[in-house]
Amino acid sequence: MSTQSVVVIGAGIGGLAAAIRLAARGLQVRVFERAAGPGGKMRQLQVDGQAIDAGPTVFTMRWVFDELFATAGARLDDHLRLQPAEIIARHAWSADERLDLYADHERSVAAIGDFAGAAEAEHYRAFCKRARAAYETLEQSFIHASRPSLIGLMSRCGVSGMAGLRGMRPYDTLWQALGEHFADPRLRQLFGRYSTYCGSSPFAAPATLMLIAHVEQQGVWLVRDGMHRVARALAALAEGLGVELHYGRGVSEIEVTRGRASGVVLEDGERVSADAVVCNADPAALSSGRLGAEAIAALPRLPASRRSLSAITWGLVAHTEGFALERHNVFFGRDYQAEFDDIFRHRRVPREGTVYICAQDRGEGNIPSGPERLLLLLNAPARGDMQPFDASEIEQCERRVFSLLERCGLRVARHPERCQVVTPRDFEGLFPATGGALYGPAIHGWRASFNRPASRTRIPRLYLAGGSTHPGAGVPMAAISGELAATSLLADLAST
Ligand SMILES: Cc1cc2nc3c(=O)[nH]c(=O)nc-3n(C[C@H](O)[C@H](O)[C@H](O)COP(=O)(O)OP(=O)(O)OC[C@H]3O[C@@H](n4cnc5c(N)ncnc54)[C@H](O)[C@@H]3O)c2cc1C
């Protein structure tokens, strides 16, 4: 029997994970990536001669990657240097309101006690229990399930799991649930921010998203030499298994023969046939026709109103003073509701938005003595296909960002030539048909997670992998989606 062949469109984390799993099972895999290297959103910018991670910076759920390496007969620790972060993140509301969360649960309890009082520290304990229960209930029954459906979830949960599901109160919003735990609005804001990890508003996301808090408590790792290393390590792992990786070669069309995906046409006109196709490009590219007229039928089109968050990011090399930055830092705006109303209701950049800073030369005890590499991120509406985000708009936004940082005591001596700004418009260019949405559809309302595209599409032999599909956004979830796509594909090929 001849070896079955698969084309993967895109070398993002989901595409690479699918390619590794398929090659490990003996399939012939070719990956076509339009960018010059692997990683997709996990990319780097060159600023002032230095490489800055410009996408994901918080590495969680390392066990997903341990398992992926093991699938290929390798060990993650032989390919990547990971160090558990002692301080998960430093949070600030003003010059004298700061709170660190730690990997050590009891240290976090004590820090919350000092910050907001003993009662809130106890509330935090209860919140952690609830977040853990949410994670444990959903891990096998939902996250690893190939198709997100309520009925499937209920049947996999069983009777005891159903009680757990009801206990999570999935019809409440995350913000409401947090109100039951914390009296201090700052803590509500801190834990509500986890919904933004999947591009959603805490005021509309279901309470179940508190499971992200549990994921972070299970560990945040610092990747030596930057997150982009993860993508490169996965690409090397794939190549070691015989996967052909073709960079700078975009796919313009998915071919469908007798109702089944049968290959792709590259932007240079070359045709590549295959027994199956895995699409790691955003599903919006399929349904908008960017991958050919036939692929439009693969899944329903996502209305722009249901897109998740985009972002404006600043990659800089700069001197900082006045605030002891950690690796991960969050500077909160004063009015959280207004911030998300601005983005999701008024569809504009928030007037005072929360700013995340990844200080990439810090952590592991390092404190840079000179200019340091920073990535600043402000959430923004995914309107990169409708709005220019021109220089004057960015300048205005930048003034507000840096004045919030100064209010919290941080001064950043920035030079325009040592700074690269990326807007939703740029993200739209990198990830076509998304408007710059970085996390697929927003998870707003309890049904939203069930409506996410699954690994199988309506076109047989065409599969989806990536952070815009089930089980969700983020680096480990994208890797799990790659596993789900590979599992579905292998099962379908085996059944014929
Ligand atoms: C600024 C930012 C910060 C983030 N922070 C975090 C974080 O801290 N922690 C975390 O876990 N997650 C974070 N995320 C989310 C995380 O990066 C993503 O969920 C994950 O990397 C998505 O992977 P993916 O598999 O969907 O592929 P993507 O990264 O979306 O890559 C898709 C690939 O497909 C390619 N492609 C598209 N169209 C074509 C075509 N026609 N032909 C060929 N190739 C094509 C693209 O070039 C791209 O390389 C962040 C994302 C961003 C942007």
The ligand as a Gaussian input file, in Angstrom:
#p B3LYP/6-31G(d) Opt

LIG

0 1
 C        0.453000      39.298000      20.728000
 C        0.009000      37.910000      21.135000
 C        0.179000      37.486000      22.448000
 C       -0.217000      36.204000      22.826000
 N        0.047000      35.779000      24.100000
 C       -0.103000      34.468000      24.410000
 C        0.470000      33.941000      25.592000
 O        1.129000      34.651000      26.340000
 N        0.290000      32.616000      25.849000
 C       -0.369000      31.787000      24.988000
 O       -0.477000      30.576000      25.265000
 N       -0.913000      32.270000      23.838000
 C       -0.774000      33.578000      23.524000
 N       -1.212000      34.055000      22.321000
 C       -2.025000      33.180000      21.471000
 C       -1.156000      32.137000      20.741000
 O       -0.043000      32.759000      20.191000
 C       -1.978000      31.510000      19.635000
 O       -3.215000      31.000000      20.133000
 C       -1.250000      30.352000      18.940000
 O        0.111000      30.627000      18.729000
 C       -1.974000      30.130000      17.626000
 O       -1.398000      29.088000      16.913000
 P       -2.100000      28.555000      15.603000
 O       -1.834000      27.098000      15.535000
 O       -3.512000      28.995000      15.562000
 O       -1.316000      29.195000      14.404000
 P       -1.047000      30.724000      13.969000
 O       -0.056000      31.275000      14.909000
 O       -2.305000      31.454000      13.762000
 O       -0.320000      30.459000      12.603000
 C       -0.997000      30.148000      11.420000
 C        0.036000      30.064000      10.329000
 O       -0.621000      29.846000       9.083000
 C        0.052000      30.597000       8.095000
 N       -0.840000      30.810000       6.960000
 C       -2.004000      31.521000       6.946000
 N       -2.542000      31.500000       5.714000
 C       -1.709000      30.753000       4.940000
 C       -1.731000      30.359000       3.572000
 N       -2.699000      30.725000       2.746000
 N       -0.706000      29.596000       3.102000
 C        0.304000      29.193000       3.927000
 N        0.377000      29.550000       5.222000
 C       -0.628000      30.314000       5.725000
 C        0.418000      31.885000       8.803000
 O        1.443000      32.584000       8.143000
 C        0.829000      31.357000      10.164000
 O        2.197000      31.061000      10.213000
 C       -0.835000      35.338000      21.896000
 C       -1.016000      35.759000      20.573000
 C       -0.569000      37.021000      20.196000
 C       -0.683000      37.435000      18.759000

